Amino acid sequence: MDTFRLYNGVEMPLLGYGVFQVSPEECERCVSDALSVGYRLIDTAQAYFNEEGVGNAWRKSGLKREDLFLVTKVWISNNGEEKAAKSIDESLKKLQTEYIDLLLIHQAYGDVFGTWRAMEKAYRAGKVRAIGVSNFQAARFFDFAHYVELKPMVNQLQCNVLVQQTGIEPILAETDTKMMAWGPLGGQGVDGIVKSEMLANIGVKYDKSAAQVALRWLTLRGIVAIPKSSHKERMAQNFDIFDFSLSADEMAQIATMNQYDTGNINFSDPQFVKYLIETYG
């Protein structure tokens, strides 16, 4: 498994398994399958309501805790220093672990600065190995990072061959913040990746599918991909991407597929923000 190093020295796998929209009832089975395939990074969140399934799966796997990289996120309803601190402890219990490898703020609104103070304290206390944010688009990320003591180590964004997030890369580079891709094979209104003729044609050369080419393109950019599947054979296929590389010409060819650079969900839209705050804040 290829990894990269966060600015605090923590090694993070470049490929993981995401459990967004995996039901609590199915989560333990899915994560168990993913771990048996070889995944060692598991991405969950408080708002997914399946942290317990992740905890049960890894505990029963026989793997050593240090061989896993667990990611979760503080939901907007738990924002604020006091509530966030309590929610971190709850996530630790649900995940059945003494530390979280990467903890993210899930959405960019609410009392994110209070939440960040709680996360910094958890980091310094050894409850968390790395901290970052999720769905912070360029302007919001720049503003936030400018005012916090510990800069975000990761920003998890919608990112794939159709949503390439090239515009935010220089902003993230200023703080040495790595990008993590949710929806690396589409989803949330972005379709066509796994059926792409261009990706399929490139894949013929390497005996790989369009999906495998799309995932490899991300990891070669140094972006963590967290594909999701409930089928073990598809998990295995998504995992089997590190035995080939793409040429510079192929990387450039795929770059022409960019359609919605910042994503097809506008996290800065006032109506979206209003919904988040009024529903969960």
LUMZA-791039 format. One line per field, with one value per residue (C-alpha): x, y, z; residue number from 1; residue in three letters. Coordinates in steps of 0.2 Angstrom, whole numbers, padded with zeros to 4 digits. Example, Ala and Ser with C-alpha at 12.3 -4.5 7.8 and 13.67 -1.06 7.14 Angstrom:
u <- (0062,0068)
v <- (-0022,-0005)
w <- (0039,0036)
n <- (1,2)
res <- (ala,ser)
***
This chain:
u <- (0000,0007,0007,0011,0017,0007,0016,0017,0025,0010,0010,-0007,-0012,-0017,-0032,-0045,-0063,-0077,-0093,-0104,-0122,-0118,-0132,-0127,-0133,-0122,-0107,-0098,-0099,-0093,-0079,-0074,-0074,-0063,-0051,-0049,-0046,-0032,-0039,-0031,-0039,-0057,-0067,-0083,-0091,-0103,-0116,-0115,-0122,-0110,-0095,-0100,-0099,-0082,-0076,-0084,-0076,-0058,-0059,-0064,-0052,-0037,-0027,-0016,-0022,-0006,-0009,-0025,-0029,-0046,-0054,-0070,-0078,-0086,-0104,-0111,-0123,-0108,-0099,-0092,-0078,-0088,-0099,-0085,-0074,-0088,-0092,-0074,-0074,-0090,-0082,-0068,-0079,-0089,-0074,-0067,-0050,-0039,-0035,-0042,-0029,-0037,-0052,-0060,-0073,-0087,-0095,-0088,-0101,-0107,-0094,-0080,-0067,-0073,-0073,-0055,-0049,-0057,-0048,-0031,-0033,-0037,-0022,-0011,-0018,-0014,-0033,-0030,-0015,-0020,-0033,-0041,-0057,-0070,-0080,-0070,-0070,-0056,-0061,-0068,-0052,-0041,-0050,-0051,-0033,-0027,-0034,-0030,-0014,-0012,-0016,-0027,-0017,-0031,-0045,-0058,-0067,-0078,-0064,-0063,-0059,-0074,-0072,-0053,-0051,-0036,-0041,-0039,-0023,-0012,-0022,-0019,-0001,0002,-0002,0005,-0013,-0016,-0032,-0043,-0057,-0074,-0084,-0069,-0079,-0093,-0109,-0119,-0125,-0108,-0110,-0101,-0084,-0085,-0092,-0080,-0073,-0057,-0053,-0058,-0046,-0032,-0035,-0034,-0015,-0013,-0027,-0037,-0055,-0060,-0063,-0046,-0038,-0049,-0043,-0025,-0025,-0030,-0017,-0004,-0009,-0006,-0024,-0031,-0046,-0060,-0071,-0086,-0094,-0104,-0098,-0082,-0076,-0078,-0069,-0055,-0055,-0054,-0039,-0029,-0022,-0004,0004,0003,0006,0000,0011,0012,0002,-0011,-0012,-0014,-0027,-0038,-0036,-0046,-0061,-0063,-0081,-0085,-0068,-0075,-0089,-0107,-0112,-0110,-0106,-0106,-0124,-0134,-0149,-0137,-0129,-0146,-0152,-0137,-0138,-0157,-0158,-0142,-0134)
v <- (0000,0017,0030,0049,0058,0072,0087,0081,0065,0053,0041,0040,0026,0033,0021,0017,0011,0023,0019,0034,0028,0010,0005,0002,-0016,-0019,-0009,-0022,-0035,-0023,-0017,-0035,-0039,-0023,-0027,-0045,-0038,-0028,-0010,-0003,0015,0015,0032,0035,0049,0053,0058,0041,0032,0017,0020,0005,-0006,0000,-0003,-0021,-0026,-0021,-0028,-0045,-0044,-0049,-0034,-0024,-0007,0001,-0007,0002,0020,0026,0042,0050,0067,0079,0083,0100,0096,0093,0109,0120,0116,0107,0097,0093,0086,0075,0069,0064,0053,0045,0042,0034,0022,0018,0014,0004,0013,0024,0035,0041,0042,0057,0068,0080,0094,0087,0104,0121,0130,0132,0135,0127,0137,0130,0113,0115,0120,0104,0094,0103,0098,0080,0080,0086,0073,0059,0055,0060,0058,0070,0083,0091,0097,0091,0101,0117,0125,0137,0154,0146,0135,0150,0160,0146,0140,0158,0159,0143,0138,0120,0120,0107,0092,0085,0093,0080,0085,0078,0074,0062,0063,0074,0085,0088,0101,0109,0127,0123,0114,0130,0136,0119,0119,0135,0125,0108,0101,0085,0081,0067,0062,0057,0051,0046,0036,0048,0048,0063,0068,0064,0049,0042,0038,0019,0019,0031,0025,0036,0027,0010,0013,0018,0003,-0010,-0006,-0011,-0024,-0013,-0006,0012,0013,0006,0019,0033,0028,0027,0044,0051,0042,0047,0065,0062,0062,0049,0040,0031,0021,0012,-0004,-0017,-0031,-0039,-0043,-0024,-0020,-0031,-0023,-0005,-0011,-0018,-0002,-0001,-0013,-0001,0018,0030,0040,0059,0059,0048,0059,0074,0066,0061,0079,0085,0076,0089,0096,0103,0108,0112,0099,0099,0102,0121,0120,0139,0141,0151,0139,0124,0133,0138,0120,0114,0126,0126,0107,0102,0117)
w <- (0000,-0005,0008,0011,0026,0034,0039,0057,0051,0052,0038,0029,0016,-0001,-0003,0010,0012,0014,0023,0019,0017,0023,0035,0053,0050,0035,0041,0052,0037,0024,0034,0039,0020,0016,0030,0023,0006,0012,0016,0031,0031,0035,0034,0044,0053,0067,0055,0046,0062,0059,0070,0080,0065,0061,0079,0079,0063,0067,0084,0077,0063,0073,0066,0077,0080,0074,0057,0055,0050,0057,0051,0058,0058,0070,0064,0064,0079,0089,0085,0099,0110,0124,0113,0101,0115,0122,0104,0102,0117,0111,0094,0103,0113,0097,0087,0102,0101,0112,0098,0081,0067,0058,0064,0053,0055,0044,0038,0037,0047,0065,0078,0069,0079,0095,0088,0082,0099,0106,0092,0095,0114,0109,0097,0111,0123,0111,0108,0089,0078,0065,0062,0047,0039,0026,0013,0016,-0001,-0006,0002,0018,0020,0017,0030,0043,0041,0043,0061,0068,0077,0070,0052,0045,0039,0027,0018,0012,-0003,-0017,-0030,-0045,-0063,-0067,-0051,-0050,-0037,-0046,-0041,-0022,-0024,-0022,-0007,0001,-0003,0007,0023,0017,0018,0009,-0001,0002,-0011,-0006,-0021,-0031,-0043,-0044,-0034,-0028,-0045,-0054,-0066,-0081,-0073,-0073,-0090,-0097,-0114,-0112,-0095,-0102,-0117,-0106,-0095,-0109,-0109,-0091,-0090,-0078,-0078,-0080,-0061,-0057,-0069,-0061,-0044,-0049,-0057,-0040,-0030,-0042,-0039,-0021,-0016,-0004,-0012,-0002,-0014,-0006,-0011,-0002,-0014,-0009,-0027,-0031,-0015,-0021,-0039,-0032,-0020,-0035,-0042,-0036,-0048,-0063,-0066,-0079,-0091,-0091,-0107,-0100,-0084,-0095,-0106,-0090,-0084,-0099,-0092,-0078,-0078,-0061,-0054,-0036,-0036,-0041,-0023,-0019,0000,0000,-0007,0006,0005,0008,0023,0030,0029,0038,0052,0054,0054,0063,0071)
n <- (1,2,3,4,5,6,7,8,9,10,11,12,13,14,15,16,17,18,19,20,21,22,23,24,25,26,27,28,29,30,31,32,33,34,35,36,37,38,39,40,41,42,43,44,45,46,47,48,49,50,51,52,53,54,55,56,57,58,59,60,61,62,63,64,65,66,67,68,69,70,71,72,73,74,75,76,77,78,79,80,81,82,83,84,85,86,87,88,89,90,91,92,93,94,95,96,97,98,99,100,101,102,103,104,105,106,107,108,109,110,111,112,113,114,115,116,117,118,119,120,121,122,123,124,125,126,127,128,129,130,131,132,133,134,135,136,137,138,139,140,141,142,143,144,145,146,147,148,149,150,151,152,153,154,155,156,157,158,159,160,161,162,163,164,165,166,167,168,169,170,171,172,173,174,175,176,177,178,179,180,181,182,183,184,185,186,187,188,189,190,191,192,193,194,195,196,197,198,199,200,201,202,203,204,205,206,207,208,209,210,211,212,213,214,215,216,217,218,219,220,221,222,223,224,225,226,227,228,229,230,231,232,233,234,235,236,237,238,239,240,241,242,243,244,245,246,247,248,249,250,251,252,253,254,255,256,257,258,259,260,261,262,263,264,265,266,267,268,269,270,271,272,273,274,275,276,277,278,279,280,281)
res <- (met,asp,thr,phe,arg,leu,tyr,asn,gly,val,glu,met,pro,leu,leu,gly,tyr,gly,val,phe,gln,val,ser,pro,glu,glu,cys,glu,arg,cys,val,ser,asp,ala,leu,ser,val,gly,tyr,arg,leu,ile,asp,thr,ala,gln,ala,tyr,phe,asn,glu,glu,gly,val,gly,asn,ala,trp,arg,lys,ser,gly,leu,lys,arg,glu,asp,leu,phe,leu,val,thr,lys,val,trp,ile,ser,asn,asn,gly,glu,glu,lys,ala,ala,lys,ser,ile,asp,glu,ser,leu,lys,lys,leu,gln,thr,glu,tyr,ile,asp,leu,leu,leu,ile,his,gln,ala,tyr,gly,asp,val,phe,gly,thr,trp,arg,ala,met,glu,lys,ala,tyr,arg,ala,gly,lys,val,arg,ala,ile,gly,val,ser,asn,phe,gln,ala,ala,arg,phe,phe,asp,phe,ala,his,tyr,val,glu,leu,lys,pro,met,val,asn,gln,leu,gln,cys,asn,val,leu,val,gln,gln,thr,gly,ile,glu,pro,ile,leu,ala,glu,thr,asp,thr,lys,met,met,ala,trp,gly,pro,leu,gly,gly,gln,gly,val,asp,gly,ile,val,lys,ser,glu,met,leu,ala,asn,ile,gly,val,lys,tyr,asp,lys,ser,ala,ala,gln,val,ala,leu,arg,trp,leu,thr,leu,arg,gly,ile,val,ala,ile,pro,lys,ser,ser,his,lys,glu,arg,met,ala,gln,asn,phe,asp,ile,phe,asp,phe,ser,leu,ser,ala,asp,glu,met,ala,gln,ile,ala,thr,met,asn,gln,tyr,asp,thr,gly,asn,ile,asn,phe,ser,asp,pro,gln,phe,val,lys,tyr,leu,ile,glu,thr,tyr,gly)
***
